[in-house]
Amino acid sequence: MIFAPLGDSAVAVTLGEGIDVVALSAVSALAAALGKAKLAGVYDVVPAYGSVAVFYDPAHVTGGSGTPYEKLCAAIERVAKGVARGGAAEAEAGTLAETREKGRVMEIAVRYGGEDGPDLEVVAKHTGLTEAEVVARHSAAEYRVQAIGFAPGFPYLSGLPAELATPRRVSPRAKVPAGAVGIGGAQTGVYPLESPGGWQLIGRTGVKLFDAKRAEPAMLRVGDHVKFCALEAEMNEEKCHVLRDTRLGSEVLGVAAGLRVVRAGMFTTVQDLGRLGQRAAGVPSGGAMDVIAARVANLLVGNAEDAAGLELTLLGPEIEFLSDALIAVGGAEFSGVEAWRPVQVVAGQRIKFGAA
């Protein structure tokens, strides 16, 4: 186990190199144990391949002596020793191998080829196989989720048969549809959302791998086993025993129209105080760059401190308000509205925020 700082507020714990089933099992076990341990200051634990990244707030790391980084490394090591002791007990009981390999098995229905898999022919030519042989071998293999990233819920899957390995496209597509199943080198994966991408697309699934409204937004976790089921033309997805989770973590509420962006300005974005604890699902923490300004602006209009707002940069947007509202600007002052105070606006009013 090797510790290394990852910036000034994270620790990288390396347990293995590359794609290694034993290391992946150890990584999954340590990440699960750290999640349960709830170490002081830790707000995110991200397993991937042979390592675990532990993100923390140095101001809240307590106990022991030394720097926050040293204290956290010591705490992680104590948790790892507990995992090792548990593994030793399982080995004595003869269950270690089974425990190391256990994990959820998720089956995903895929329609291969045609419009759903425009690069299936490319993969077939590269591998010297027929398209039917590519489909048969891809759907017969069992995969493991090594990491989730690039986009929310995107799984990097090991276990692709060596003969199916195909280089990425020379020119990535600007838009890859949600559910597209692709091959990128020696790995395969599924695009959860529409996004740019350069993998060779061989099929598509109707399963939603990421849904922010679910209790657990990402369908897959690092360490999961994945099987692809090839759908025939007359088959429906239920015949492939697709696992679904329809539990909703929140409800979408109907609200009155608030504003219309006439001109976006220079890099205007919607930000709140960030979503901590979601990196393992491929969701970065995000959040406003000027946290204090965001909190104060919200309080000035009676919002919760972590409510979402518009974050402006050097040149602000022009906005038309579609209903009466109370707004406030915090941070840098923009021409067009006074900062650090609540301002009443009425339906139909436009504000051009101008330069900071």
N, C-alpha and C positions, 0 to 999 in steps of 0.2 A: 504494500500500500504506500503510495507516494503522494505527498501533499505539495501543492503549489498555489501561490496566490493567483487569482483571476481578477485582475484589476484591484481596486482598493476595498471591495466589499463582497468578495466571493472567494471560495476555496475550491480548487479542482482536486478531487481525490481519484487517483488512477489505480485501478485494480487489474488491468489487463491491456493488451494492445490489439487494435483492429477488431475483426469479427471473430469472436471467441465465445462459444456457447457457455463454457464454464465461467468465464469472466462476466458474461451477461447475467447469469443467474446470481452471481455474487453482487453485482451492481444492483440488481432488482431488490435483493434481500436487504442491502445496506440502505437503499433509498426508502424502502418501506419502513425500516427500523427508525431512520432519522425522522420520517414523517410522524411516527408515533411518539418519538422522544420529545418533540416540540422544544428544542433547545432555545435558550434565551437569545433573542436577536435574529434567529433564522426565519426567513419568510418565503423561501423557495428552495426546493430540492429537485434537481433535474438529472435523471439517469440517462445515459446515452453510450452505446457501445461498451467500452471498457472503463468508463469513468462516471463519477457522480459530481455535479457542480452544486455547491451549497452557497446560496446567496444570503447575506446577512446585513443588518444595520449595526455598524461598529459601536454606535452610542448605546446600544441595548444589550451588548454581550457582557454578561456578568460572571462572577465566580473565578477563582484561581488568580494567578499572577501572570504578568506579561502583557503583551499587546492583545487587542481583540482578536487578531488573526491567530496568535499562539494559543489563546484560551479556547477558541473554537476548534482548532486542530486537535487539542487535547480532548475536548468533549466528543468530537467525532470518533476519535480513536477508542474512547471508552465504549461508545455505541457499537463500533465494529467488533470489539472484543466480545461483547454480549452476543452478537450475531454468530461469531465463530464458536462460542461455547454452545449455542443452540444447535449449530451444525454438527458439533462433536457428539452431542447427545443423540441426534438423529442418526448419525453414523453407527453408534453403538446399538441403536434399535433396528438398524438395517434399513432405514427409510431415507437416508441422505440423498441417494441418487433420484429417488422418486420426488422428493421435496425440491431438489434443485431444478428438476425438469417440469414441475407442475406449473400451471398457468392457464389462463382462459384460452379456449380454442374458439376462434371466431371464423365463421364461414361466410364468404362474400360471393354473391351471385354476379357473374360477369357475362356480358354479351361480347364475344370476340369478333374481330374483323369488321369489314364493311365500313359504314359511316362511324361506327363505335370504335373501330380499331384501324385507323387509316395507315398505320405504319406496320401492320402485321406482315404485309408483303416484303417490306424492307428487312424485317428481322428474319424472315424465312430465307431470303436471298443471302443475307450475311452469314447465317448459320449453316446453309446448305440443306435445310430441312423443308418439308412442305408446310404450308400454313396449318394444316390439320395436325401435323406432328408438333409444331410449336405450341398450339393450343393444348394438345394432350399433355405435353410435358410441363407446361406452365401450370395447368390446373391440377396435375397429379402431385406436385411438390408440396411440402409443408414448410411454411416460412415462420421466422421469428421477427418481431418488431425490435429493431436495434436502437432506433431513435425516432423522435417525433419533432419535426421542425420545418424550416423553410416557409411553410404556411401553417396556420392552425390545423392540427389534426393530421398533417401529412406524415405517413409512416414510411420509414426506410426499412425495407424487409430483406433480411438475408435468407439464404436457402434456394436462390435461383439456380436451377441446373446449369452447370458450367457451360454446356453447349449452347445455351440461350443468351449468354452474355453478348451485348451489342452496344457499341459506343453511342453516346448521346447524339442528337441531331447537330449538324454543323451550324444551322441557323435555328435558334429556338423560336417557337411559336409565340406570338403576342398574346393569344388567348387559348388556353387549354380548358375544356369544359369540366365542370365539377363531376367527379366520379370516374374520370379517365384513369385507366390502368396502364402503366408504362414500365419500360425497362430502361435503366440508365447504367450502363456498364455491367457490373456483376450483381446489381441489386434491382429489385422491382418495388413499385409503390403505387399509391392511389392518390390522385389530386382531390382533396376534399372540397375545394372551392375553385371557381373560375379564376385562373391566374396565368401569367406567362410561364412557359416551361419548355425544356429541351429534351425530355425523355421521349423514347420511341413508344407511341401509343398503340397498344394491341387490343384494347377492349374498353368497356365502360360498365360501371355498376350504377344501379339506382339507389344504393344504400347511402345515407348521409353520414359520412365519417365525422363531420363536425357540425354541431348545432348548438349555438350559444344559449338556446332556451332549455336544453336538457340539464338535468342535475349534474351529469358528468359530460361536458360538451364534446370532448373527443371520444369517439367510440373505442379506439384502441389505446393500449398502454404499452410502454416498453416492457418486453418480456412475453407478451401475448404470442400465442401460436395463431397463424392465419392460414386458411385454406381457401382457394378460389374454386368456385363451382361453375363450370361452363354451361350456360343456358342454351338450350336448343330453341329454335324458332317458336315451337308450340308450348314451351315451358314458361311458367311464371316463377317469380322469385321465391314464393313460398315453398316450392318443391326443393329448393336448395337449403331449406332450414336456416334462412338468414336470421341472425340474432338482431333484435331491434330493442331500443330503449326509448319509450315514449314519455318517460317522466319529464315534467317540465320544472325547471328551477325557478322560473319567473313567468309572469303573464304579460302579454303586450296590451297596454291600455290605450284606448282611444283618446286622443287629445286634439284640441283645436289647433288649426294651422298657426304657426308662430311667426315665421319670417321667410323672406325670399332673398336669396343671394343674387344681387344684380351684377356685381363684379366681385371676384374672389379676393382681390388684393394679392399680396405676395406670401404664399404658403400659409394660408389661414386653415386651421384644422380644428376639429372637435376634440376636446380633451377633458378628462376628469382628473382625479388624483392617481389614476393608474389601477391596474388589476393585478395585484400581487398574488403569487401562488399558482399561476397558470402556465409558467414556462414549460413544464413537462408536457403540456398539451400543445406546445408550439405557439403560445400566445405571449408576446413580450409584455412587460409590465406597463410600458407606455406612460402616459400621464403628462401633465403640464410641466413645462420647463421652469416656470416661475410659480412654485407651489403656494407661496405666501400670497401673491397677488390673486391667484385663483380662489383661495379660501376667503380672503377678505372681500372680493367682489361678490361672491356668493352670499356671504353674511350681510352685506349691504342691502341686498334685495330680499332677504328672508329665506334663502335656499339653505339646504344642507351644505356643509363645507365641501363635500366631495361631489357635488352635482356637476354635470357636464356643462361646458361653456365653449365659446370660440376663443382660441388662442391666436393672436395676431402677431405678425412680425414687422418688418420695416415699413411696409406699406399696407395699410388696413383695407378692408373690403367696403363695398357700398351695399347697404342692406335696406330692404323695404320690410316694414313690420306689418303683418297681416291681421294682427289683433292688438288691442291695448296691452302694454307690458311695462314692467319696471326693469331697467337694465343698470349695470354698473361696469365701469372699466377700472381695472387695477393694473399696476405695473407702469410701463412707459406711458406718457401722455400722447394722445393722438389728436390731431386737429379734427374738429367736428363734434366732440363731446368732452365734457369735463371729467377728469379722472377722480377716483376715490370718493364718489358720492352717488347715491341712487338718482336715476333720471327717469322721469315718466315719459313714455312714448305712446302715441295713439295709432290706431289702425290707419294704414295708408301712408304713414310718415316714412321718409327715407333719411338715412344718415350715411354720409360718406366719411369714413374714419380718417382718410388721408395718411400723411406720413407721421411716423413716430417722432 
